């Protein structure tokens, strides 16, 4: 296993800010990108954390990522909103786009927002969290134009990306429900992390370049490439197609129909549906039924080999709390002079949430 270095989150964030600023980003954008990436590490999602920076640098150099962009509205019809991300940093474009969608959902009761042609939006759960903090439900379908890495159910050749889906639901008087997952059996970035750590992956996640099952993550990271498999066999495959059609085609951002290229940019399209429960006229029933259902859920017994059934202290929140105490982790070979892990000094716990990923 590769060595794991532990860095203090504050200095790490400032270092990432400096790297992004060196690529031409204004201070506000550099801070948004750095905060978003380090927060992903702190909440246990190393696949969407600071390990993305080399890819971002390559994308900047090749022209697939543009600094200091803002979303351009191609349609603004109140509750209907279509935006072009103009190849800008997804951390900045996504924030502005979601703020626009949230404002319209509050005003009109809902907003359907199509966002295309934006660079890597990062952890999609972050955008759902923005909505639930305002008491809004949000649903996200996202496609990925980067490298085809996922094979269709029953297929051998990779034909689309990891195409995440996310749902956020505010729960009155309690933590929100956040469902955030890749439609592949595992996120590609998690395989990069496993490859860096020289770890194997569980069966059912990958096939090699001949279409045979494998537990070696290198087939998702370095050539010759194999392919990831969709989660849940035909069900995950169907969800991946829905994300491609809604997040890619309907958003106007484009779908994956290319031969493999060496480009390093990661473009996302996203269809987001933001709903204001207070405007539906069902708020009392929603509060009552959500509470009763979750109480009923808690009353169930865990399986004999499980201790984590229906618990609100979910993996992301638990990891966020401990990681903020321990700092942020970078997995890989140690740098010059790095013989001892650095003790972290982060403070504060991540807010709890009903979250499955």
N, C-alpha and C positions, 0 to 999 in steps of 0.2 A: 504494500500500500504506500502511496506517496505521502510525504510529510504534510501535515496540516499546520499552517501558520495562523496565529490569532492576532488581529490588528485592532487597535482602538477605532471605534466607529467614526469619531470626530476627525482625526487625522486622515483616515482613509477617505472620508467624504471630501475633504479639502483637496486631497491628491486627485481624485476623480474630477472634481470641479476644474482643477488646473488643466487636466488633460483635455476636457471638453472645451474649455476656453481657448486652448491652444489651437483647436480646430476652427476657431472663428466665432464661437457662440458668445453672445452677450452674457454678462454676469447672471442675470435672472435665469436664462435658459441653462447655463452651466450648472447652477444650483439645483434646478428642477431635475435635471438628468441625474446628477450625483445623488441627491436625496432619494430618488426613486430606486436607483440601482442598489444602494446600500440598504435601504429598507427591505428590498426583496431578500437580500442575504439575511438580515436580522429576523425576518419572519420565516426563515427556513427554505426559501425558494432560490437556492444558489443558481439554478438554471436561468433565472432572470435577473441576476445580480451583476456585480462588477466584472464577472467573467465575460460579459458581452462587450466590454470596451475595445478589445482588439478588433472585433468584428465591426464596431462602429467606426473605428479609425480607417479600416480598409474601405468601408462604404463611403466615407467622406472623400478619401483619395480618388476613388473611382467615379465620383459624382452621383452615386446613388442615394446620398444623404446630404441635405442642405441645411446649413445653420440659419437660425433666426427667421424661420418661416412662421406664418400664421395661417390658420385655415381660411380658405376662400369659399364663401357661400355661392353655390351654383343654383340653389333654390332656397328661399326663405318664405314659407307660407304658413307661418305661425306654428302649428302643431306638426308640420312637415318641414324637415330641414335636411338639405343635402350639402355636404362640405367636401372640398378638395384639400387634402393635407399637404400637397405640394412638396412631397418628399422630406418634410421637416421632421425633427426629433419627435417621436411619438409621445414622449413624456410631456412636452410642451403643447403639441397639437391636441393630444387627448384631453389634457386639462381644459383647454379653451373650448373644445367641442362639447365636453360634458357639462361645463358651466352653461353653455348656450342651451343644451337640451334640458337641463334642470330648470333653468329660468322659464322655458316655454311650458314644461310640464306643470309647473306651479301656476302659470297663467291660464293654460288651456285645459288642464286636467291630464294631458298626456303629450308626449312628443315622440315621433318616429324620426330618428336621426341616422342618416347614411353618411358614413365617413370613408372616403377612399384615398388611396395614394399617399398614405402616411408611413413614415418609417416606424420601426418596431415600437409597438404600443406598450411593451413590457407586460407585467402581470395584469391580466384583464380584471382580476378581482379588485384591483385598486380603483378602477372606474366605477364598479358597482358600489364600493364602499363610499365614494363621494355621494352617490344618490341616496343610499340608505341613511347617511348622516343627516339628510334633509327630509327624511320620512318618506322617501319615494322608493317604489319598486323599479328595478332595472333589469333588462334582459339583453344579452349581448351575443351576437353571432359574428365570429371573426375568421377570416381566411388569411393565409400566409403565402406570399410570393417571395421565395428565397431559393431553396433547393427542394425539389420533390423528394420526400424522405419516407412517405407512408404508402404502403401498398393497399389496394382495395381488398376487401374480404374475398378470399379465394384466388387472389392474384399474386404474381411474383414481382412485378415491376412497380417501383414507387411512382405515384401519379399525383400526389397532392401533399400538402404540409400537415402540421399537427393541429391546425384549425380549432382553436379553443372556443368553448361555450361557457357563459357565465350567467348566473341569476342571483340577484340580491333582493332580499325581502326584509324590510324593517319589522321588528316584532315589538309591539308596544310593551313597555315595562321590562324589556329584556334585551339581550344582545341580538344583533341581526343574524339572519340566515344568509350565508354566502356560499354558493356552489360555483366552483371555478375549476375547470378541468380541460386538458387537452383531449381531443377525440382520438388521438393515438393512445396506445396502451401505456405509454410513458412520454413525458415531454422530452423533446430532443436535447434540450439543455441538461436534463438530468443524466442522459447518457454521456454527454460530454464530461460531466462531473465524475461519473463512474469510470470512464476511460482514464481521466486524469489520476484517479485514485487507484487505478489498476484493479477494479472490482468487477465481478461478474454480475449479470442482471438475471432476474428470475425468468423462468421459461414463459413463453407466450408473448414476449415483447418484440422479438426481432427475428428476421430471417437473414441469411447471408446472401452473397451476390449470386448464388445458385438457387436461391429460394428455399434453402433448408433451414430449419429452426437452429438458433444459436443463442448462446448466453454471453457472447463477446461484444461489448458495446462499441468496439472499434469499427464495426460495420455501419454504424450511424455517424461516425466521426471522420474517418480517413478512408481513402479509396483502397481497394475497390469497394464501393458501397453496396450494402444490402438494402433492407427496408425495415422500418418499424411496422407494426401491425396495429389496426384499429382496436380500441377497447371493445369488449363485449361482442366480438365477431361482427355479425351483420348489423347489429344495433349501433355500435360505434361508427361503422362505415356509413350508415345512413345519416347519422348526425354530422359526420365530416362533410358529406355532400351538401347537407342543408347549410352548413357554415360557408362552404364555397359558393353556393348559389346566392345566399342572402348577403353574406359579408363581402363577397367578391363581385358577383355579377350585378346584384341589385344596387349595391353602393356605387357602382360605376368605377370602382378601383381596379377591376380586372380579375380574371381567374387564372389558374395555373394550366397552361397548355403549351409548355416549352420543353425543348430538349435541355439537358443539364448544361449549366454555364458555370463560369468561374466567378461571376459577380457575387459580392459579399453583402450587398444591401438586403435588408429584410423589410419588405413592404407588407403592410396590413390593410385590409378593408374591414370595416365594422358596421353592422346594422345594430343600433341600440334602440330599444323601446323603453321609454321612461314613463311611469304611471304614477299619478298622484292618488293614493287610496282615499284621501279625504274628499275628493271630488266625485267618487263613484257612488256615494250614498250608502255604502255598506260598512262604514268605519266601525260602528258598534259591533256588528256581526263579525267582522274581521278580527277585532281585538279579542272577542269572546272565544271564537272558534280556534284561533291560533293558540291561545292560552290553554284551552281544553285539550287540544290535540297534543301539544308538547308535554302536558302533564301526563296524558295517556301514554305517550312515547316513553317517558321516564319510568313508568311502572313496569315496563317489560323487563324480563330477566336477560342478562348477558349470556352469550354462549359459554360453554364450559372453558374454552381456551381464550376467552376475551375478557378484558377488564375495562374496555373503553366504549361500551355501548351507551349511546344517547347521552354522552357527557358534553357539557358546554366548553370544558377546557380542552379544546380541539388542538390538533398538532400545530397549526400555524400560530395560534395564540400562545401555546405553551412554549414553542420554539422562540417566538418573539420576545416573551418575557425573559427566558434564560439567555438568549443571545444578546439582548440589550444590557444584561448584566455582565456577560462575558465578552462582548464586542462582536465584530463581524469577522467571518472566517473566509480566508482565501485558500483554496485547496490547490496545491501544485508544488513544484520543486522549490526548495528554500532559496531565497535571494542571497546576495553576498553578505556574509557576516551574520545571517539569521540562524543562530544556533539554538535559541530559546524562544518559545512562544511569548508574545507580549500579552500581559494581563490587561483585560478590558476594564473600562470604568463606566460603561453605559448605565443609564438609570431609567426607571419607569417600566411598567409592564404594558404589553400590547393589550388593547381592549379585547375582551372575549367575543367570540362569535360562534354561531352554529355553522361550521365550515367543513365541507368535505372537498378534497382536491385529488 
